[in-house]
Amino acid sequence: MKFFKLLIIIFISLTQSIKADLNKNLMNQLEDGGKLIFIRHAYAPGSGDPNNFNLTDCSTQRNLSIDGKKQAQYIGDFFTKNKIKIDKVLSSEWCRCKETAKIAFKDFSTTNFLNSFYSSKYAKNKNKQVKELNSYVKKFKSNKNLVLVTHYVLISEVLNYAPSSGEIVVSDKNFNIIGTIEINY
């Protein structure tokens, strides 16, 4: 029994040091700049959007909860605390993404290539959006990082990764994932 407990302690110690090394590597990569930082909007209960959804009316959309607002603040605090260099912050036109960007970063602009294409109403936009994102990224030249506040479906499509609400996914300009950071609320 003592041997088993010792093995568990050794395993936990090793995995913690591996996580620390991965986080240090990720922070070094962010310090170098020129990375894409995808952020899935903070916690907004539910899935998809209501049937009466209107892009220009936040009251018809799924929005951040109180916990989601706290999570967005924690995202901003993470960037400030770690002095992560940001060239610009772009957001989807959906209210939950704009609110995440506003709370976390204050200054941002919107672009439709970061919009959701989850609902059948917007599904036809997927290929066009991905193409526009690729074009934008190819032209992006900076020694700072580009923050993209967007949706599960877009991150999943371009990075082949399933992010949690508020999760930060860092990639290079070829959309190769360098690392992820989960911000809990």
C-alpha positions as CSV (number, residue, x, y, z in Angstrom):
1,M,0.0,0.0,0.0
2,K,2.8,2.4,0.9
3,F,4.5,1.6,-2.5
4,F,1.3,2.4,-4.3
5,K,0.9,5.8,-2.5
6,L,4.6,6.6,-3.3
7,L,3.9,5.9,-7.0
8,I,0.9,8.2,-7.0
9,I,3.0,11.0,-5.4
10,I,5.8,10.5,-7.9
11,F,3.3,10.5,-10.8
12,I,1.5,13.7,-9.5
13,S,4.9,15.4,-9.0
14,L,6.1,14.5,-12.6
15,T,2.8,15.6,-14.2
16,Q,2.9,18.9,-12.4
17,S,6.5,19.6,-13.5
18,I,5.5,18.7,-17.1
19,K,2.6,21.2,-16.9
20,A,4.8,23.9,-15.5
21,D,7.3,23.3,-18.4
22,L,4.5,23.4,-21.0
23,N,3.2,26.7,-19.4
24,K,6.7,28.2,-19.4
25,N,7.2,27.2,-23.0
26,L,3.8,28.7,-23.9
27,M,4.5,32.0,-22.1
28,N,7.9,32.2,-23.9
29,Q,6.1,31.7,-27.2
30,L,3.7,34.5,-26.3
31,E,6.6,36.7,-25.3
32,D,8.1,36.2,-28.7
33,G,4.9,37.6,-30.3
34,G,3.4,37.0,-33.7
35,K,1.0,34.3,-32.4
36,L,-2.7,33.9,-32.8
37,I,-4.6,33.8,-29.6
38,F,-8.1,32.3,-30.1
39,I,-10.5,32.8,-27.2
40,R,-13.8,31.2,-27.1
41,H,-16.2,33.7,-25.6
42,A,-16.7,33.5,-21.8
43,Y,-19.5,31.4,-20.3
44,A,-22.9,32.0,-21.8
45,P,-25.4,29.3,-20.6
46,G,-27.0,27.2,-23.3
47,S,-26.1,26.2,-26.8
48,G,-26.6,28.0,-30.1
49,D,-28.9,30.9,-30.2
50,P,-32.7,31.3,-29.7
51,N,-35.0,31.1,-32.7
52,N,-35.7,34.8,-32.6
53,F,-31.9,35.6,-32.7
54,N,-31.0,39.0,-34.3
55,L,-27.4,39.9,-34.7
56,T,-28.1,43.6,-33.9
57,D,-30.2,42.9,-30.8
58,C,-28.3,41.5,-27.8
59,S,-31.6,40.9,-26.0
60,T,-32.4,38.1,-28.5
61,Q,-29.0,36.4,-28.1
62,R,-27.4,34.0,-25.6
63,N,-25.3,36.3,-23.4
64,L,-22.7,36.1,-20.7
65,S,-23.9,35.1,-17.3
66,I,-22.5,36.6,-14.1
67,D,-19.9,33.8,-14.0
68,G,-19.1,34.5,-17.7
69,K,-18.5,38.2,-16.9
70,K,-16.2,37.1,-14.0
71,Q,-14.4,34.7,-16.4
72,A,-13.9,37.5,-19.0
73,Q,-12.4,39.7,-16.3
74,Y,-10.1,36.8,-15.3
75,I,-9.0,36.5,-18.9
76,G,-8.1,40.2,-19.0
77,D,-6.3,39.9,-15.7
78,F,-4.3,36.9,-17.1
79,F,-3.1,39.0,-20.0
80,T,-2.2,42.0,-17.8
81,K,-0.5,39.9,-15.1
82,N,1.6,38.1,-17.7
83,K,2.3,41.3,-19.7
84,I,1.3,39.5,-22.9
85,K,1.9,41.9,-25.9
86,I,-1.2,42.4,-28.0
87,D,-1.2,44.0,-31.4
88,K,-5.0,44.1,-31.7
89,V,-8.1,42.3,-30.4
90,L,-10.7,41.3,-33.0
91,S,-14.1,39.9,-32.0
92,S,-17.1,38.2,-33.6
93,E,-20.1,40.4,-34.0
94,W,-22.1,38.3,-31.5
95,C,-22.8,40.1,-28.3
96,R,-21.3,37.4,-26.0
97,C,-18.0,37.7,-27.9
98,K,-18.1,41.5,-27.9
99,E,-18.8,41.5,-24.2
100,T,-16.0,39.1,-23.5
101,A,-13.6,41.3,-25.5
102,K,-14.8,44.5,-23.8
103,I,-14.5,43.2,-20.3
104,A,-11.2,41.5,-20.9
105,F,-9.4,44.0,-23.1
106,K,-11.6,47.2,-23.3
107,D,-10.4,48.1,-26.8
108,F,-11.4,45.8,-29.7
109,S,-13.0,45.8,-33.1
110,T,-15.4,43.4,-34.7
111,T,-15.1,41.4,-37.9
112,N,-17.6,39.0,-39.5
113,F,-15.0,36.3,-40.3
114,L,-15.0,35.5,-36.6
115,N,-18.8,35.0,-36.4
116,S,-20.5,31.8,-35.6
117,F,-21.8,29.5,-38.3
118,Y,-23.5,27.0,-35.9
119,S,-27.1,27.8,-36.9
120,S,-28.5,26.9,-40.2
121,K,-29.1,30.6,-40.9
122,Y,-25.3,31.2,-40.9
123,A,-23.9,27.8,-41.9
124,K,-23.5,28.9,-45.5
125,N,-20.9,31.5,-44.4
126,K,-18.4,28.9,-43.1
127,N,-16.1,28.5,-46.1
128,K,-16.1,32.3,-46.8
129,Q,-15.3,33.1,-43.2
130,V,-12.5,30.6,-43.0
131,K,-11.0,31.9,-46.3
132,E,-11.2,35.5,-45.0
133,L,-9.6,34.5,-41.7
134,N,-6.8,32.8,-43.5
135,S,-6.2,35.8,-45.7
136,Y,-6.2,38.1,-42.7
137,V,-3.7,35.9,-40.9
138,K,-1.4,35.7,-43.9
139,K,-1.2,39.5,-44.0
140,F,-0.7,39.9,-40.2
141,K,2.8,41.0,-39.5
142,S,3.6,42.0,-35.9
143,N,6.0,41.3,-33.1
144,K,2.9,41.3,-30.9
145,N,0.1,38.8,-30.7
146,L,-3.3,38.9,-32.4
147,V,-6.3,38.1,-30.1
148,L,-9.4,36.6,-31.8
149,V,-12.5,36.3,-29.6
150,T,-14.8,33.9,-31.3
151,H,-16.9,30.8,-31.1
152,Y,-16.5,27.0,-30.6
153,V,-17.4,26.2,-34.2
154,L,-14.8,28.5,-35.7
155,I,-12.0,27.4,-33.4
156,S,-13.0,23.8,-33.9
157,E,-13.0,24.3,-37.7
158,V,-9.6,26.0,-38.1
159,L,-7.7,24.4,-35.2
160,N,-9.4,21.0,-35.0
161,Y,-9.8,21.6,-31.3
162,A,-12.8,21.7,-29.0
163,P,-12.4,24.7,-26.6
164,S,-14.3,25.2,-23.3
165,S,-16.0,28.5,-22.7
166,G,-13.3,31.2,-22.0
167,E,-10.5,28.9,-23.0
168,I,-7.4,30.4,-24.7
169,V,-5.9,28.5,-27.6
170,V,-2.6,29.8,-28.9
171,S,-1.4,28.9,-32.4
172,D,1.1,29.9,-34.9
173,K,0.1,31.5,-38.2
174,N,-0.2,28.1,-39.8
175,F,-2.9,27.2,-37.2
176,N,-0.7,24.7,-35.4
177,I,-1.7,24.7,-31.7
178,I,1.2,25.7,-29.4
179,G,-0.8,25.4,-26.2
180,T,-4.0,26.1,-24.3
181,I,-5.0,27.9,-21.1
182,E,-8.3,27.4,-19.3
183,I,-9.5,30.3,-17.4
184,N,-11.9,29.2,-14.7
185,Y,-14.5,31.5,-13.1
